[in-house]
């Protein structure tokens, strides 16, 4: 699609709405999976394992997802993922026991991976380069909005009918996402087929310099965001902040994150990807490094607010970077490898915090992860101009306004 013909509104039913819904389904699932496990008689560790399975399966299934996308195409893959998500959440609804929760988490992680890869590959082709910053930061807002409304919808069903109906809510949301994609004519979501036929290894080997630099940097920024969600609640417990106060702080700072997500697109559009990625990592790294200075409610408020603001400033950066780096003719395979790294950052972060906290304590654990963020900032600073240079200002200015 040419830049002059592109309008963001063309992505509403094909990309934005289904992305909001799929993320909402995940948001509805995450709080109740461990609750159901405990109700089945599982220990706290076993309950936590259910959520871990979901995160790990999202990462692992990036590889088979690339093969499937290359065989059936992006639109069909998105539809298949919503059907799989509906089926797996329905399994949990029927209350077959602990192992059914494991199966449900495994299957939903696979569905999430397939949907994410097919959507990313589709966006990389149909969104012109000049429009990627704002278009993909808006998609980042859909992720944040989905994670906000999903638990609310799930809790409403639970309050009215019982815990198992939270899974029914997630199943219906997945089905609604599929209907949204289905309403879009297939011709509008047609992309050029991959010439690699799902050969992930060949593409990874060829594109190794990009993946070993900016791919690792993207994995670090994913881990830095996740550590915020894992480490800060632990810090609140250590400080003796009540669960109610902690939830209120996260809710309010999460509102900051959600309301400012589009700012990331404006920054990247006007000033470049550097000013979204590097400041985010420096801000996260600094706050984690000096988290030992957080000693009371006020300083915890400041820490939570800074990390929320940093997170908002990088909305959509990994989506844009993956699209910019993906070579024509092997987009799905490259994005599978790229997303394997970013999903790995999300999956590894909780384990890293857990192991380091057990070994040296929470403050040193957060400081260590803070140093890792500086490594990511360096990689972005050094390799963005080489592998993902920004679009020329003249190219952006020559395009007609789009909406």
C-alpha positions, 0 to 999 in steps of 0.5 A: 500500500502506498503511503498516500493511500494509507489511513490508520482507520483502515486498521481498526477492525483488522488490527486494533480492535482484535488486538485490544480483544486478544489482550483483554482475553489474556488480561482476564486469564492471568488473575484467575489461573492461579486462583483456580489452581489453588481451588483444585488443591495446588500449592502456591508454587504449582499455581504460579507454574500455570502462569509461567507455562503461558509465558513460556509457550508464547515464546516457544511457539514463535517457531511453529507459528512462523511455519504456519503463517507461511503456509496459510497466510496472515489473515487465516493465521489470525483467525486460527489463533482466535479459534484456538484461544476460544477452545483453550479458554473453554477447556478451563471453563469446564473445570476438568482439574489442574492439568486442564489449566496447564493445557489451557495456558499452553494452548492460549500461549500458542494462540497468543504467539500465532496471533502476534506474529501474523499481526506483526507480519501483516503490519510490516507490509501494509503500513508504509514506513513513514506511518509506522511510529504513530500506527504502532504506538497506537497498537501499543495503546491497544495492548495497554487498554486490553490489559486494563479492561480484561480483568474488569470484564473477567471480574464482572463475570466472576462476581455474577456467576463464579470463578469459572465464568471468568474463562467464559468471558475470555473465550467470548472475547477471543471469539469477538476478536475472530469476528472482527478479523472475519469482517475484513475482506481478505483482499485487504489483508493480502500480503506477498508470500514468503519465499522461505517457506517457514525456514526460520534457521536460514533467515536467522543465520542470514540476519544474525547481525541484526538479531544479535544487536537490536534483537537483544536490545529489544529483548532487554527493553521487554525484560525491563518493562516486565521487571517493573511489574514483578520487582515493584510489588515485591518492593512494596511488600518489603516496605510494608505498603498495604496491598490496597495502597499498592494496587491503588498506586499501580492503578494510577501509574498505569493510567499514566502509562495508558494515557501517554502511549501515543506520545511515543509515536509522536516522538519517534515520528518527529525525532526518531527511534533513538528518543523512544528507546534509549531514554526509556532504558536509561530511565528504567536502569537508573530507577532500578539501580537506585531502588535502594533509596526507596524507603517509604510510600512517597519515594515508592510513588516516585519510583512507580511513576517514573517507570510508568512514564518510561514505559509509555515513552516506548510504546510500540518500539519493538513492533516498529523495530521488528517491521523496520528490520524485517527483510522483504520476502522473509518477514514472517520468519525474521519476525518469528526470530525477533519475537522469540527474543522479545518474548524471551525477555518477558519470560526470563525477567521473573526468573531473573528477579526471583533467583537474584532476590533469593541469592543477594536480596531485592535491592541488589537484584533490581540494581543488577537488572538496572545495569542490564538496561544500560547495556540495551541503551548502548546497543540501541545507540550504536546499532540503530543508525546502522540497521534501522536508520530513521526515515528522512524528515523530507519523506515524512513531510511530503506525505499527506496527513492521514487519519 
